[in-house]
Amino acid sequence: CSGGIAVTSTATSPAALERRLRRDTPDVVLVDAALGTGEAPLAFVEGLRRASPGTAVVVLAALINALTVVSKKAEDVKVVISGAGAAGNAVAFLLKTYGVKDITVCVRAGIIHREAPWLNWAQRELAEFTNLVQKTGTLADAMRGADVFIGVSGPNIVTTEMVASMNSNAIVFALAN
């Protein structure tokens, strides 16, 4: 994967994250997804940063910006989400609403698909609009050929080889802790 974008941070506040992004990524335009003005980027995160809807909003804002940087369209990208808890569900539903068509969600047991016997009620809801081709397998299988990876599960589950198997100009959001 050459030219990919990786977003990770140990910032303790939205202001610290903004300072770090401005310092480390001077060529990236920060976007205020709440207002669309470009002023006070990330300010809207303060009240939402620990809530699942907040995670989803931040991911969408970052994805919109990253897709612009790599010249890709939301409706054309393949997105893989690791984690089907509250944050993963919120992200998947918001991305679908925004217009992302190809979303695959993975959990420890593998890729969520309609026939999986281990689905809980929330995963069954996800299976209705994700993984439209009903692919089965592991996270590594799902990431092969993906444009975007969003990790909202646990640490140390993605290898260098998995990222290398993604499409060129891949976008990686490593949000798990």
C-alpha positions in Angstrom: 0.0 0.0 0.0 1.9 3.1 -1.1 0.7 6.6 -0.4 -1.7 5.5 2.3 -3.0 7.7 5.1 -2.8 6.4 8.7 -4.5 8.3 11.5 -3.7 7.4 15.1 -3.4 9.7 18.1 -2.7 9.7 21.8 -4.0 13.2 22.1 -5.8 13.9 25.3 -8.2 16.5 24.0 -9.6 17.8 20.7 -7.4 20.8 20.9 -4.3 18.7 21.4 -5.3 16.5 18.5 -5.8 19.6 16.3 -2.4 21.0 17.2 -0.8 17.6 16.5 -2.6 17.3 13.1 -1.6 20.8 12.1 2.0 20.2 13.1 2.4 16.7 11.6 0.2 17.0 8.5 0.6 20.6 7.1 -0.7 19.6 3.7 -4.0 18.1 5.0 -7.0 20.4 5.2 -8.8 19.9 8.5 -12.6 20.0 8.1 -15.2 21.1 10.6 -17.8 18.5 9.8 -20.4 20.1 12.1 -20.5 23.4 10.3 -18.6 22.9 7.1 -16.9 26.2 7.5 -13.3 25.0 7.9 -13.0 27.2 11.0 -12.4 25.7 14.5 -11.8 22.1 13.2 -12.6 19.3 15.6 -14.2 21.7 18.1 -17.5 19.8 17.8 -15.7 16.6 19.2 -15.6 17.9 22.8 -19.0 16.7 23.9 -19.0 13.6 21.8 -15.6 12.1 22.0 -16.5 9.2 24.3 -19.8 8.4 22.8 -20.4 6.1 19.9 -22.3 8.7 17.8 -19.3 11.0 18.4 -17.0 8.4 17.1 -19.1 7.9 14.0 -19.2 11.7 13.3 -15.5 12.0 13.7 -14.8 9.0 11.5 -17.1 10.4 8.8 -15.5 13.9 8.9 -12.0 12.3 8.7 -13.1 10.0 5.9 -14.6 12.8 3.8 -11.3 14.7 4.1 -9.2 11.6 3.4 -11.2 10.7 0.4 -10.6 14.2 -1.0 -6.9 13.8 -0.4 -6.7 10.5 -2.3 -9.3 11.5 -5.0 -11.8 8.7 -4.2 -15.6 8.9 -3.9 -17.6 7.5 -1.0 -19.8 5.5 -3.2 -16.9 3.8 -4.9 -14.8 2.7 -1.9 -14.7 -0.6 -0.1 -14.7 0.0 3.6 -13.8 -2.6 6.2 -14.8 -2.1 9.9 -13.3 -4.2 12.6 -15.7 -4.2 15.6 -19.4 -4.5 15.8 -20.0 -3.0 19.2 -21.6 0.4 19.7 -19.0 2.3 17.9 -18.7 -0.1 14.9 -22.5 -0.1 14.5 -22.7 3.7 14.7 -19.9 4.1 12.1 -21.5 1.5 9.7 -24.9 3.1 9.9 -23.6 6.7 9.4 -21.3 5.6 6.5 -24.3 3.9 4.8 -26.4 7.0 5.3 -23.6 9.1 3.8 -23.6 7.0 0.7 -20.9 4.3 1.2 -22.2 1.2 -0.6 -19.5 -1.4 0.1 -19.1 -1.9 3.8 -17.9 -5.1 5.5 -17.9 -5.5 9.2 -15.7 -8.1 11.0 -15.7 -9.5 14.6 -13.6 -12.1 16.3 -15.6 -14.9 14.6 -15.0 -13.4 11.2 -16.8 -11.4 8.5 -20.4 -10.7 9.4 -22.7 -12.3 6.8 -26.4 -13.2 6.8 -25.9 -16.9 7.3 -23.4 -16.8 10.1 -24.9 -18.8 13.0 -23.1 -16.8 15.7 -24.7 -13.4 14.9 -26.3 -11.5 17.8 -29.3 -9.2 17.2 -27.1 -6.1 16.4 -24.9 -8.1 14.0 -28.0 -9.4 12.3 -29.1 -5.8 11.7 -25.6 -5.0 10.2 -25.8 -8.1 8.0 -28.9 -6.6 6.3 -26.9 -3.8 4.6 -23.3 -4.8 4.8 -21.3 -7.4 3.0 -23.7 -7.4 0.1 -21.7 -10.2 -1.7 -22.0 -12.3 1.5 -18.2 -13.0 1.7 -17.0 -15.2 4.5 -13.6 -15.4 6.1 -11.3 -13.5 8.4 -10.4 -9.8 8.8 -7.4 -10.5 6.6 -9.7 -11.7 3.9 -11.9 -8.7 4.2 -9.0 -6.2 4.1 -7.7 -7.6 0.8 -8.5 -5.0 -1.8 -10.1 -2.6 0.6 -9.8 1.2 0.3 -10.6 2.1 3.9 -10.0 0.3 7.2 -11.7 1.5 10.4 -10.6 -0.3 13.6 -12.9 0.1 16.5 -12.4 -3.3 18.2 -9.1 -4.1 19.9 -5.4 -3.5 19.6 -2.8 -5.5 17.6 -5.2 -7.3 15.2 -3.9 -5.8 11.9 -0.6 -6.8 10.5 1.7 -5.0 8.0 0.8 -7.6 5.5 -2.9 -7.0 5.9 -2.4 -3.2 5.3 -0.2 -4.0 2.3 -3.0 -6.1 0.8 -5.3 -3.1 0.6 -5.7 -1.0 -2.5 -3.3 1.9 -3.4 -3.9 5.1 -1.5 -5.5 3.2 1.3 -7.0 5.0 4.3 -6.5 3.5 7.8 -8.2 4.7 11.0 -6.7 2.8 13.9 -9.1 3.8 16.7 -9.1 0.8 19.0 -7.4 1.1 22.4 
